[in-house]
Amino acid sequence: MELKKNPKADINKKSTLFLMLGLVISLSLIFAAFEYKSYDEGPAMDLGALDADMEEIMEIPPTEQPPPPPPKVQLPEIVEIPDEEEIEEEIDIDLDLEMTEDTQIEEMIFEEDPGEEEVDKVFTIVEQQAEPQGGIQAFYDYVGKQLADKYPRQAQRMGIEGVVYVQFVIEKDGSLTDVTAVKGIGGGCDEVAVEVVKNAPKWNPGKQRGRAVRSQRVIPIRFVLN
């Protein structure tokens, strides 16, 4: 005899449903466990009861102090000063002079203080410039003749030409002193230019306020080879 199963008695028929329900319930419990919050009771949690017996704080109204009295202003005392008494004194002046109508008063003559001696200085600019006797052209004619005879042989061999600037002082008597070459060309030309000026004739001195003074000049002396 063949046994037949009752379809209602098959337990595997709803196994899938029960599995799904189990999973849903398990997940629900897990989420509930994560979301559950617990609080630990500590000493800070119990605040206790506040005492009802609290002292009432009374508001003290601010007291306004009166401002200090202004300082007393002391008025200056006006003291009347009596008029000063005029003191008359008799002063005897004995000049021991007999004045008559014929007495003549001599005028007092004051001598002028001698002025300070003028320093014997050298002027670079004067009202009337110093110049050679006979004119500047006569002076250069003299210089040209001297250079023709005294042209340095060293300068001739080296072919040196140029201008030597000679500075000198014209004294009050017209003589030439302190002759120096302030700018030269070498080759013996500087020394020759100084020697020529030292031996030059006298000049007419420069004048300042109509008086002869010491003055300074600088002149160029040109050296040219023929």
C-alpha positions in Angstrom: 0.0 0.0 0.0 1.6 3.4 -1.1 1.6 6.1 1.5 0.5 9.6 0.5 1.4 12.8 2.2 -1.2 15.3 3.3 -0.4 18.7 1.8 -1.6 20.4 5.0 0.9 18.4 7.1 3.9 19.6 5.1 6.1 21.6 7.5 8.5 22.9 4.7 5.8 24.6 3.0 5.9 27.8 5.2 9.6 27.6 6.2 10.5 30.6 4.0 7.8 32.8 5.7 9.0 31.9 9.1 12.5 32.6 8.1 11.6 36.1 6.9 9.6 36.8 10.0 12.5 35.8 12.2 14.9 38.1 10.3 12.5 41.0 10.6 12.1 40.5 14.3 15.8 40.1 14.8 16.6 43.3 12.9 13.9 45.2 14.9 15.4 44.1 18.2 18.9 45.1 17.1 17.8 48.6 16.0 15.8 49.0 19.2 18.9 48.1 21.2 21.0 50.7 19.4 18.5 53.4 19.7 17.8 52.8 23.4 19.4 55.5 25.6 20.2 55.1 29.2 21.3 57.8 31.7 23.5 57.2 34.7 22.4 58.7 37.8 25.2 60.7 39.4 25.6 63.3 42.1 25.0 66.1 39.5 21.6 64.7 38.7 20.1 65.3 42.2 20.0 69.0 42.7 18.1 68.8 45.9 15.4 71.0 47.1 16.1 74.7 47.3 15.7 76.3 50.7 12.6 78.3 50.8 14.0 80.4 53.5 16.0 82.9 51.4 16.8 86.3 52.7 15.1 89.0 50.7 17.6 91.3 49.1 16.5 94.8 49.9 17.2 97.4 47.3 19.0 100.3 48.8 18.3 103.5 47.0 21.4 105.4 46.0 22.1 108.3 48.3 23.0 111.6 46.5 25.7 113.5 48.3 25.4 117.3 48.1 28.2 118.9 46.1 31.0 120.5 48.1 30.5 124.2 48.7 32.5 126.4 46.3 35.8 127.8 47.7 35.6 131.1 49.2 37.1 133.8 47.1 39.1 136.2 49.1 38.8 139.7 47.8 42.0 141.7 47.7 42.3 144.3 50.3 42.6 147.8 49.0 45.1 149.7 51.1 45.2 153.4 50.7 48.7 154.7 50.5 49.1 158.3 51.5 50.8 160.7 49.2 54.5 160.6 49.4 56.0 163.5 51.0 58.3 165.5 48.9 61.7 165.7 50.4 63.6 168.8 49.6 67.3 168.8 50.2 69.6 171.6 49.6 72.7 170.5 47.7 75.5 172.9 47.7 77.6 172.7 44.5 80.9 174.5 44.7 82.2 174.8 41.1 85.0 177.1 42.2 84.5 179.0 38.9 84.0 182.7 38.5 81.8 183.3 35.6 81.7 186.8 34.1 80.4 188.2 30.9 84.0 188.3 29.5 84.6 184.6 30.2 84.9 182.5 27.1 84.1 178.8 27.1 86.7 176.9 25.2 85.4 174.3 22.9 86.5 170.7 23.6 88.0 169.0 20.6 87.8 165.2 20.6 90.5 163.4 18.6 89.2 160.8 16.3 90.1 157.3 17.2 92.7 156.0 14.7 91.1 153.4 12.6 92.3 149.9 12.5 95.3 149.3 10.3 94.3 147.8 7.1 95.6 144.3 6.7 98.1 144.1 3.8 96.0 141.6 2.0 96.0 140.5 -1.7 92.9 141.4 -3.7 91.7 139.2 -6.5 89.2 141.7 -7.7 89.8 145.5 -7.5 88.1 148.5 -8.8 91.0 149.4 -11.1 92.8 146.4 -12.5 96.5 146.2 -12.6 98.1 146.3 -16.0 101.6 146.3 -17.6 103.3 149.5 -18.2 102.8 150.3 -21.9 99.8 148.0 -22.1 99.1 144.2 -22.2 100.3 144.0 -25.8 103.8 145.3 -24.9 103.9 142.7 -22.1 103.2 139.9 -24.5 105.7 141.2 -27.0 108.3 141.0 -24.3 107.2 137.4 -23.4 107.4 136.3 -27.1 110.9 137.6 -27.5 112.0 135.8 -24.3 110.4 132.5 -25.3 112.1 132.6 -28.8 115.5 132.5 -27.1 114.6 130.3 -24.1 112.3 127.6 -25.5 113.4 124.5 -23.6 115.4 122.0 -25.7 113.8 119.1 -24.0 110.3 120.4 -25.0 111.6 120.9 -28.6 112.9 117.4 -28.8 109.6 116.0 -27.4 107.5 118.4 -29.5 105.8 119.8 -26.4 103.5 122.8 -27.1 100.7 124.3 -25.0 99.7 126.9 -22.5 101.3 127.5 -19.1 99.1 129.5 -16.6 101.3 131.7 -14.4 100.0 133.3 -11.2 101.7 136.3 -9.6 101.1 139.3 -7.3 101.5 142.9 -8.3 102.8 144.8 -5.4 101.9 148.4 -4.6 105.1 149.6 -6.3 104.3 147.5 -9.4 106.8 144.8 -8.9 105.8 141.1 -9.6 106.2 138.6 -6.7 105.0 135.1 -5.7 105.3 133.9 -9.3 104.2 130.3 -9.7 102.9 128.1 -12.5 99.4 126.9 -11.5 98.9 124.8 -14.6 101.8 123.6 -16.8 102.7 121.4 -19.7 106.1 120.0 -18.5 109.3 119.6 -20.5 110.9 122.6 -18.8 108.2 125.0 -20.1 106.8 125.7 -16.7 110.1 126.9 -15.2 110.9 129.1 -18.3 107.4 130.8 -18.0 108.0 131.6 -14.3 111.5 133.0 -15.0 110.2 135.2 -17.8 107.4 136.7 -15.6 109.8 137.3 -12.7 112.1 139.3 -14.9 109.3 141.2 -16.6 109.1 145.1 -16.3 107.0 146.6 -13.5 103.2 146.9 -13.8 100.9 149.7 -12.8 99.4 148.5 -9.5 95.7 147.9 -9.0 93.7 150.5 -7.1 90.9 150.1 -4.6 89.1 153.3 -3.6 91.8 155.3 -5.2 94.7 153.7 -3.4 97.3 151.3 -4.7 96.8 147.8 -3.3 98.3 144.4 -3.8 96.4 142.4 -6.4 96.7 138.9 -7.9 96.6 138.0 -11.6 96.8 134.8 -13.7 98.0 135.0 -17.3 98.4 132.3 -20.0 101.7 132.0 -21.8 101.6 129.9 -24.9 104.5 127.8 -26.1 104.5 127.1 -29.9 107.1 125.4 -32.0 108.1 127.0 -35.3 
